[in-house]
Amino acid sequence: MLWPWPDQVTKMVDSSFRFKSFTLDLGRLCLRGPLGQVDLRRKSFEVLRYLVEHAGRVLTKEDVIKAVWPDVTVSDESLTQCISEVRRALDDKDHQIIKTIPRRGYLMDVSISTGGETALAPPHAIKTKEAPKADLKESLERVAERDPEEALATFDLKLITQAVHRYEGTAQQAGMPVIGFLSPLGRNDRPELTDGFRRGLSESGYVEGRNVAIEYRFAENQYDRLPALATDLVGRKAAVILAAGGGNSALAAKTSTSTIPIVFLTGGDPVQEGIVSSLNRPAGNVTGINFFGTQLGAKGLELLHELVPNSGVIALLVNPKARETARTQSDAQEAARRLGRQLLVLNASTPSEIDITFVNMRQGRVGAVLVGGDPFFSSRRQQIVALATRDAIPSMYFSREYVAEGGLMSYGNNVSDAYRRAGVYVGWILKGQKPADLPVNQATKFELVINLKTAKALGVTVPDSLLACADEVIE
């Protein structure tokens, strides 16, 4: 048996996945349960495979359909039927293995191990410090000891062990660059953003796990963790660091290194925040993508004023821990003075504080709310939209995702596309471009989205002038 190194090592080690009492065997294209092989239609098998490979992440219906039916237009019903068949096969009557996340998608909520009882890292992710070669060898031997028949069917243990010893232990030594992905969000928050980043990478010729590795560091919405996470990525000798989610991440990365290239994503003003000295000539090791979220405070208030001109007090909800908040607040306050409106600024940086702000809105007889553009708020958009709906408060946002969840109106850029463009920039840098030679890429397309169904429920009449300007109207 000849052993092509290293790509097929990954493929063969990861050719089966175990969860609960089931084994998903990709080599034999079958699912085995406690009573033997379980029959699944081909598309249902592919749906299960995609869910298993992305276990622990919330996947939208669009994500799954695109992966399983890439060249065919199908309805949500096709996916729903496959999900139902897979749940029956897994005896998942209570939907505890495959969970439906309302208005978001599906979550495979189980621990996954590959090959056998012990989870095995693919060779491109093995590092000497975290996974010594001897430990991997022992893991492989335990797989063979637990299920010799499956081990012999899927890989030659001796040859894999020899390949591991030849590998030298790190992704960098195998010629695979490592990207550090730094984000203030939680690991399962807004997976469409990381998907957008991967799309941009692929446009530049890089695919995660094939010719590039990505080390993810999520601060779980605790901004004070970002400096330590950035320092850790520097210690991992990342070839490039993506500092996503605003100025806090960008400055944490910038402070941690003056040599490793950094690509940032921010909805604020990168010059005003001290991330770069110039948009056209960023200089040093930093460049990035600038979309407009926190810089639209005045525009957001003007649109909200046009929508509900007699609403009385308007609330501005901001995160005091975000660096961009000062700009949003000052712009909105200036617009409120110009329009003769009373503005009530409310702070929230935790889910419980969001609840409290809506209590304060009721007590303050707030007639409308402008929600600041902040990564933490975007991760809590279902909570925010639900509270605004409960209290019948017309709401304005800076991202269409809120409106898709039932919010009233939004104005801003496509953030997923900003992450895609960041992926393109990272790919260019991996190919030799210097950050100083790449101008900060600024968003140029803005979209106004209005939810007429929500407007009707709130008793709000949307002016024809706004409808005429809308890029999307949800009815």
C-alpha positions in Angstrom: 0.0 0.0 0.0 1.5 3.4 -1.0 0.8 6.3 1.2 0.5 9.8 -0.4 1.6 12.3 2.3 0.1 14.5 3.8 -3.4 15.1 2.3 -4.7 11.6 2.3 -3.5 11.1 5.9 -6.1 13.7 6.9 -8.7 12.1 4.7 -8.2 8.6 6.1 -7.8 9.4 9.7 -11.0 11.5 9.5 -12.9 8.9 7.4 -15.3 8.0 10.3 -17.0 10.1 13.0 -18.4 8.8 16.2 -21.1 10.4 18.3 -23.5 8.9 20.9 -23.8 5.2 19.8 -23.4 5.9 16.1 -20.5 5.8 13.6 -20.7 7.8 10.4 -18.3 6.0 8.0 -17.3 8.2 5.1 -15.2 5.5 3.6 -18.1 3.1 3.2 -20.7 5.8 2.9 -22.9 4.4 5.7 -24.3 5.1 9.1 -23.9 2.4 11.8 -25.9 2.3 15.0 -26.2 -0.1 18.0 -28.2 -2.6 15.9 -26.0 -2.4 12.8 -26.2 -0.4 9.6 -28.9 2.3 9.3 -30.4 3.0 5.9 -30.4 6.6 4.7 -31.1 8.1 1.3 -28.1 9.7 -0.3 -29.1 13.3 0.3 -30.0 12.6 3.9 -26.6 11.0 4.4 -25.0 14.1 2.9 -27.0 16.4 5.2 -25.9 14.3 8.2 -22.3 14.5 7.0 -22.4 18.3 6.7 -24.0 18.6 10.2 -21.4 16.3 11.7 -18.5 18.1 10.1 -19.8 21.4 11.5 -20.9 20.1 14.9 -21.2 22.8 17.5 -22.0 25.5 14.9 -25.5 26.9 14.0 -25.9 26.3 10.3 -28.5 28.2 8.3 -30.8 26.4 6.0 -29.1 28.2 3.1 -25.7 26.9 4.3 -26.9 23.3 4.3 -28.8 23.5 1.0 -25.8 25.2 -0.8 -23.5 22.4 0.5 -25.8 19.4 -0.3 -27.5 20.7 -3.5 -24.8 23.0 -4.9 -26.1 23.1 -8.5 -29.8 22.6 -8.0 -32.6 24.9 -6.8 -34.6 23.1 -4.1 -37.2 24.3 -1.6 -36.7 24.3 2.2 -39.1 21.3 2.2 -36.4 19.1 0.7 -34.1 19.9 3.5 -36.8 19.4 6.1 -37.6 15.9 4.8 -33.9 15.0 5.0 -33.6 16.4 8.5 -36.7 14.3 9.6 -35.2 11.2 8.1 -31.9 11.7 9.8 -33.6 12.3 13.1 -35.6 9.1 12.7 -32.3 7.2 11.9 -30.7 8.6 15.1 -33.8 8.0 17.2 -33.7 11.7 17.9 -37.4 12.1 18.9 -36.8 15.1 21.2 -34.5 16.9 18.8 -31.6 16.8 21.3 -29.0 15.7 18.8 -30.0 17.9 15.9 -31.5 21.0 17.4 -33.7 23.5 15.5 -32.6 27.0 16.4 -35.6 29.3 15.7 -35.1 31.7 12.8 -31.4 30.6 12.5 -31.1 27.0 11.4 -29.8 23.7 12.8 -27.2 22.8 15.4 -25.6 19.3 15.7 -25.2 19.4 19.5 -23.0 16.3 20.3 -19.4 15.6 20.9 -17.7 14.1 17.9 -14.7 11.9 17.8 -12.9 10.8 14.7 -11.8 7.3 13.8 -12.3 6.0 17.4 -12.8 6.9 21.0 -10.1 9.6 21.0 -10.5 12.6 18.8 -7.6 12.8 16.3 -6.4 16.1 14.9 -5.7 16.1 11.2 -1.9 16.3 10.5 -2.0 19.9 9.3 -3.3 20.9 12.7 -0.8 19.0 14.8 1.7 21.1 16.8 4.6 19.7 18.8 3.6 21.6 21.9 -0.1 20.5 21.9 -0.1 17.1 20.2 3.3 15.4 20.5 3.9 12.7 17.9 4.1 10.0 20.5 0.6 11.0 21.8 -0.8 10.8 18.3 0.7 7.4 17.8 -0.8 6.2 21.1 -4.2 7.6 19.9 -4.0 5.7 16.7 -3.1 2.5 18.5 -6.1 3.0 20.8 -8.3 3.3 17.8 -7.0 0.0 16.4 -7.3 -1.7 19.8 -10.9 -0.6 20.2 -12.1 -1.6 16.7 -9.4 -3.6 14.8 -11.8 -4.5 11.9 -12.6 -0.8 11.3 -9.0 0.2 11.7 -7.8 -2.3 9.1 -10.6 -1.2 6.7 -9.8 2.5 7.0 -6.0 2.9 7.5 -2.7 1.1 7.9 -1.6 2.0 11.4 2.1 1.3 10.9 2.2 3.5 7.8 0.3 6.3 9.4 2.7 6.2 12.4 5.7 6.3 10.1 4.1 9.3 8.2 3.5 11.1 11.5 7.2 10.7 12.4 8.2 12.1 9.0 5.8 15.0 9.4 7.9 17.0 11.9 5.0 18.2 14.0 3.8 21.6 12.8 1.7 23.0 10.0 4.3 25.6 9.2 7.0 23.0 8.7 4.7 21.2 6.2 4.5 24.5 4.2 1.0 25.3 5.3 0.6 28.9 6.5 -1.5 29.6 9.6 -4.1 32.4 9.8 -5.0 33.7 13.2 -8.7 34.6 13.4 -9.4 37.0 16.3 -13.0 37.9 17.2 -14.9 39.4 20.1 -17.9 37.2 19.4 -18.8 33.7 20.7 -17.7 30.7 18.8 -21.3 30.0 17.6 -22.3 33.6 17.0 -23.0 34.6 13.4 -21.3 31.6 11.5 -22.2 33.3 8.3 -19.4 35.8 8.9 -16.7 33.2 9.2 -18.2 31.5 6.1 -17.9 34.8 4.3 -14.3 35.0 5.3 -13.6 31.5 4.0 -15.3 32.4 0.7 -12.9 35.3 0.3 -10.0 33.1 1.0 -11.1 30.6 -1.6 -11.3 33.4 -4.2 -7.6 34.0 -3.5 -6.8 30.3 -3.9 -6.8 29.2 -0.3 -9.0 26.5 1.3 -9.0 25.8 5.0 -7.5 22.4 5.7 -6.1 22.0 2.2 -3.4 24.6 1.8 -4.0 26.9 4.8 -4.8 26.4 8.5 -6.9 28.7 10.6 -6.5 29.2 14.4 -9.7 30.6 15.8 -9.8 32.7 19.0 -13.2 33.9 20.2 -13.5 36.3 23.2 -17.1 35.1 23.9 -18.2 38.8 24.0 -15.7 39.6 26.8 -13.7 42.4 25.2 -11.0 42.4 27.9 -9.9 38.9 26.7 -8.9 40.1 23.3 -5.3 41.3 24.2 -4.4 37.8 25.6 -5.9 36.0 22.7 -4.0 38.2 20.2 -0.8 37.5 22.1 -1.5 33.8 21.9 -1.9 34.0 18.1 1.4 35.8 17.9 3.0 33.0 19.9 1.5 30.5 17.4 3.5 32.2 14.7 0.5 33.0 12.6 1.4 34.2 9.1 -1.5 36.7 9.1 -3.9 37.8 11.8 -7.5 38.7 10.9 -8.8 41.1 13.6 -12.6 40.9 13.2 -15.4 42.6 14.9 -14.2 46.2 15.4 -11.6 48.5 16.9 -11.1 46.5 20.1 -9.8 43.4 18.1 -7.8 45.5 15.7 -6.0 47.4 18.5 -5.4 44.3 20.5 -3.7 42.7 17.5 -1.8 45.8 16.6 -0.4 46.1 20.2 0.6 42.4 20.2 2.8 42.6 17.1 4.5 45.1 14.8 5.7 42.4 12.3 2.9 39.9 11.6 0.5 41.3 9.0 -2.9 42.3 10.3 -6.1 42.6 8.4 -8.9 44.3 10.5 -12.6 44.6 10.1 -14.4 47.6 11.7 -17.6 49.5 11.3 -16.0 52.6 12.9 -13.4 55.1 11.7 -10.0 53.3 11.6 -8.1 56.5 11.5 -9.9 58.2 14.3 -9.6 55.0 16.4 -5.8 54.9 15.9 -5.7 51.6 13.9 -4.1 53.2 10.8 -2.7 56.7 10.1 -4.2 56.8 6.6 -6.8 55.0 4.6 -4.9 55.2 1.3 -1.5 54.5 2.9 -2.0 52.5 6.0 1.7 52.0 6.6 3.3 49.4 8.9 1.8 45.9 9.2 -1.9 46.8 9.3 -4.6 47.2 6.7 -8.2 46.1 6.5 -11.8 46.4 5.6 -14.0 49.4 6.7 -17.7 49.0 6.5 -20.0 51.6 8.0 -22.0 50.8 11.1 -21.1 53.0 14.0 -20.5 55.9 11.6 -24.1 56.0 10.6 -25.6 57.3 13.9 -26.8 60.5 12.3 -28.2 58.8 9.2 -30.0 56.2 11.3 -31.6 58.8 13.5 -32.7 60.8 10.5 -34.4 57.8 8.9 -36.1 56.9 12.2 -37.3 60.5 12.5 -38.8 60.3 9.0 -40.5 57.0 9.8 -42.0 58.1 13.2 -41.9 61.9 13.3 -44.2 62.1 16.3 -42.7 59.3 18.5 -41.5 61.5 21.3 -38.3 60.3 23.0 -35.9 58.3 20.9 -33.6 55.8 22.6 -30.1 55.1 21.5 -28.8 51.6 22.6 -25.0 51.4 22.7 -22.3 49.1 24.1 -20.0 51.2 26.4 -17.2 48.6 26.0 -16.9 49.1 22.2 -14.4 51.7 21.0 -16.8 52.9 18.3 -19.5 53.9 20.7 -18.3 57.4 21.3 -18.6 58.2 17.5 -22.1 56.7 17.3 -23.3 58.6 20.3 -21.9 62.0 19.3 -23.2 61.7 15.8 -26.7 60.7 17.0 -26.8 63.5 19.6 -25.9 66.1 17.0 -28.6 64.8 14.7 -31.1 64.9 17.5 -30.3 68.5 18.3 -30.7 69.4 14.6 -34.0 67.6 14.3 -35.3 68.9 17.6 -35.7 65.4 19.0 -35.0 64.2 22.6 -32.4 61.4 22.7 -32.1 58.9 25.6 -28.8 57.1 25.6 -28.9 53.6 27.2 -25.9 51.3 27.8 -25.7 47.5 27.6 -22.9 45.0 27.4 -24.5 41.8 28.7 -27.8 40.0 27.9 -29.3 41.0 31.3 -28.4 44.7 30.7 -30.3 44.6 27.4 -33.4 43.4 29.3 -32.9 46.3 31.8 -32.6 48.9 29.0 -36.0 47.9 27.6 -37.5 48.2 31.1 -36.0 51.7 31.1 -37.5 52.4 27.7 -41.0 51.5 28.9 -40.6 53.7 32.0 -39.2 56.6 29.9 -42.1 56.3 27.4 -39.7 55.8 24.6 -41.3 56.0 21.2 -38.6 54.5 19.0 -35.1 53.0 19.4 -31.9 53.2 17.4 -29.7 50.2 18.1 -25.9 50.9 17.7 -23.8 48.8 15.3 -21.9 46.5 17.6 -20.8 42.8 17.3 -22.2 41.9 20.7 -25.6 43.4 19.8 -25.6 41.5 16.5 -25.0 38.2 18.4 -28.1 39.1 20.6 -30.3 40.4 17.7 -33.0 37.8 18.4 -33.3 39.0 22.0 -33.3 42.7 21.0 -35.9 42.3 18.2 -38.1 40.2 20.5 -38.1 42.9 23.2 -38.8 45.7 20.7 -41.7 43.6 19.4 -43.0 42.8 22.8 -43.0 46.5 23.8 -44.2 47.7 20.4 -41.2 50.0 20.0 -40.3 50.9 16.3 -36.7 50.0 15.9 -33.8 51.0 13.6 -30.7 48.9 13.0 -27.5 49.0 11.0 -27.7 45.4 9.6 -30.4 43.7 7.6 -30.1 40.5 9.8 -32.2 42.3 12.4 -35.0 43.0 9.9 -34.9 39.4 8.7 -35.5 38.5 12.4 -38.6 40.8 12.6 -37.0 44.2 13.2 -38.6 47.2 11.6 -35.9 48.9 9.5 -32.1 48.9 8.8 -29.6 50.9 6.9 -26.0 49.9 6.4 -23.6 47.6 4.6 -23.5 43.9 3.9 -21.3 42.7 6.8 -20.9 39.2 5.4 -19.5 40.6 2.2 -17.1 42.7 4.2 -15.7 39.5 5.7 -15.5 38.0 2.2 -13.4 41.0 1.2 -11.2 40.5 4.3 -10.6 36.9 3.2 -9.5 38.2 -0.2 -7.0 40.6 1.4 -5.6 37.9 3.7 -5.1 35.7 0.6 -3.2 38.4 -1.2 -0.9 38.9 1.8 -0.2 35.2 2.0 0.8 35.5 -1.7 3.3 38.2 -0.9 1.5 41.5 -0.8 2.5 43.9 2.0 -0.3 45.4 4.2 1.2 48.9 3.7 0.7 48.6 -0.1 -3.0 47.7 0.3 -5.3 50.7 0.9 -8.0 50.2 3.5 -11.0 48.8 1.5 -14.1 50.8 2.2 -17.7 49.7 1.6 -19.5 51.6 -1.1 -22.9 50.0 -1.2 -25.6 50.8 1.4 -28.9 49.0 1.7 -32.2 50.2 3.2 -34.4 47.3 4.3 -37.9 47.7 5.6 -40.2 45.0 7.1 -43.7 46.0 6.2 -45.2 43.0 8.2 -43.6 44.4 11.3 -44.7 48.0 10.5 -48.3 46.8 10.2 -48.1 44.9 13.5 -46.8 48.1 15.2 -49.4 50.3 13.5 -46.7 52.3 11.7 -47.4 53.7 8.2 -44.2 53.7 6.2 -44.0 56.9 4.1 -43.9 56.5 0.3 -40.6 58.4 0.3 -38.9 55.7 2.3 -40.5 52.8 0.4 -39.2 54.4 -2.9 -35.7 54.5 -1.5 -35.7 50.9 0.0 -33.4 48.3 -1.5 -35.5 45.5 0.0 -39.0 45.4 1.4 -40.1 42.4 3.4 -43.9 41.9 3.2 
